[in-house]
Amino acid sequence: MIAALVVAVLAIGAVLAVAATRRTPPAPVVIAAVPAPAAESPECRALTAALPERLGEMQRAPTAQPTPAATAAWRSESGGEPVILRCGLDRPAEFVVGAPIQLVNQVQWFRLEDADSRRSTWLCVDRPVYLALTLPDGSGPAPIQTMSDIVERTMPAVPIRPLRP
């Protein structure tokens, strides 16, 4: 009887060990479609062709179909909220004369906060097309630094074009 109990416990342990090593891959990232009239532009094509497999600690993630043009996503291996890139967007209405700009590796970004979610969106405002990088809280500086380097290499800088209030 004790031998049968030991065999049963060992069998359960083996099943749990196998289950622990087989992780279910995370679901593809859903990227909502938003107006992006320049998504098919040469600038967005050059940018998307140069995108890396990693942004800091995040790995390039599969996206749910249909995936909008000129978009990409990265997610940490543990899952969680992804980093999402969109290229070819319209100028954001919030980008007005006097809006604060942050310079990251020679690229100018305008930051939008979303108080309802735990994310921020950074809009590149000094290139021929607007692009947005949406970051979850706690993602650190590596994603925007890496993306700034890629933007610097793939798109020429242009004067910023804020709206006049």
C-alpha positions in Angstrom: 0.0 0.0 0.0 2.8 2.4 0.8 4.6 1.5 -2.4 1.4 2.3 -4.4 1.1 5.7 -2.6 4.8 6.5 -3.4 4.3 5.6 -7.0 1.1 7.8 -7.2 2.9 10.8 -5.6 5.9 10.4 -8.0 3.5 10.2 -11.0 1.8 13.4 -9.9 5.1 15.0 -9.4 6.2 14.0 -12.9 3.1 15.4 -14.5 3.4 18.7 -12.6 7.1 19.0 -13.6 6.2 18.4 -17.3 3.4 20.9 -17.1 5.7 23.5 -15.5 8.2 23.2 -18.4 5.5 23.6 -21.1 4.4 27.2 -21.0 1.5 28.3 -23.2 2.7 31.0 -25.5 1.1 34.4 -24.8 -1.8 35.4 -27.1 -0.8 37.6 -30.0 -0.9 41.3 -29.3 -4.0 43.1 -30.6 -3.2 46.4 -32.1 -6.2 48.6 -32.6 -6.5 50.4 -36.0 -6.2 54.2 -35.8 -5.9 56.7 -38.6 -2.4 56.5 -40.0 -2.5 58.1 -43.4 1.3 57.8 -43.9 1.6 54.2 -42.7 2.5 53.0 -46.2 5.1 55.8 -46.7 8.7 55.1 -47.6 9.7 56.4 -44.1 7.4 54.0 -42.3 8.6 51.1 -44.5 12.2 51.9 -43.8 11.5 52.1 -40.1 9.6 48.9 -39.9 12.3 47.1 -41.9 14.8 48.2 -39.3 12.9 47.2 -36.2 14.8 45.0 -33.7 13.8 41.7 -32.1 14.4 43.2 -28.7 13.6 46.6 -27.1 15.4 46.5 -23.7 14.0 43.5 -21.8 11.1 43.0 -24.3 11.0 40.5 -27.1 9.2 41.2 -30.5 5.7 39.8 -30.1 3.3 38.3 -32.7 0.3 40.4 -33.5 -3.3 39.5 -34.0 -4.5 39.6 -37.6 -5.4 41.9 -39.2 -2.4 43.9 -38.0 -2.6 47.6 -39.0 0.2 48.7 -41.4 3.4 50.1 -39.9 2.8 48.7 -36.4 4.8 46.4 -34.2 4.7 45.1 -30.6 7.2 43.8 -28.0 6.4 42.1 -24.8 8.3 40.7 -21.8 8.8 37.0 -21.6 6.5 37.0 -18.5 3.6 38.5 -20.6 2.1 41.7 -19.3 1.3 44.9 -21.2 3.2 45.3 -24.6 5.1 48.1 -26.1 3.3 49.2 -29.3 4.8 51.1 -32.2 2.6 52.9 -34.8 4.1 54.8 -37.7 2.4 57.3 -40.1 0.0 58.9 -37.7 -1.7 62.3 -38.0 -0.3 65.1 -35.9 -1.8 64.8 -32.4 -4.2 67.6 -31.5 -2.4 68.0 -28.1 0.9 68.9 -29.9 0.6 72.7 -29.8 3.1 75.5 -29.7 4.8 75.5 -26.3 4.1 71.8 -25.6 7.1 70.3 -23.7 9.4 68.3 -25.9 12.0 65.7 -24.7 15.1 65.0 -26.6 16.2 61.3 -26.5 19.3 60.4 -28.5 18.8 63.3 -31.0 15.1 62.5 -31.5 12.4 64.9 -30.2 9.4 63.3 -28.5 6.2 64.7 -27.1 4.7 62.7 -24.3 1.0 61.9 -23.9 -0.3 60.5 -20.5 -3.3 58.2 -20.3 -4.5 58.6 -16.7 -7.1 55.8 -17.2 -4.4 53.2 -18.1 -1.0 52.6 -16.8 0.7 53.6 -20.0 2.3 56.6 -21.7 2.5 57.3 -25.4 5.6 59.1 -26.8 5.1 60.8 -30.2 8.1 61.4 -32.4 7.6 64.9 -33.7 10.7 65.8 -35.6 10.6 63.4 -38.6 8.7 63.5 -41.9 5.9 61.3 -40.4 4.6 61.0 -36.9 5.2 57.8 -35.0 4.0 56.8 -31.5 5.6 54.4 -29.0 3.1 53.3 -26.3 4.9 52.1 -23.1 3.5 50.4 -20.1 4.4 51.7 -16.7 7.7 50.3 -15.5 9.1 49.6 -19.0 12.2 51.8 -18.3 14.1 54.0 -20.7 15.5 51.2 -23.0 12.6 51.0 -25.4 12.5 54.7 -26.2 16.3 54.9 -26.4 16.5 52.0 -28.8 13.7 53.3 -30.9 15.3 56.8 -31.0 18.5 55.3 -32.4 16.5 53.4 -35.1 14.5 56.6 -36.0 17.7 58.6 -36.2 19.2 56.0 -38.6 16.1 55.6 -40.8 14.5 59.0 -41.1 15.8 62.5 -41.6 15.1 65.1 -39.0 12.7 67.9 -40.0 11.6 71.0 -38.1 8.8 70.4 -35.6 5.3 71.4 -36.7 3.1 72.1 -33.6 -0.4 73.4 -34.0 -1.1 77.0 -33.1 -3.7 77.4 -30.4 
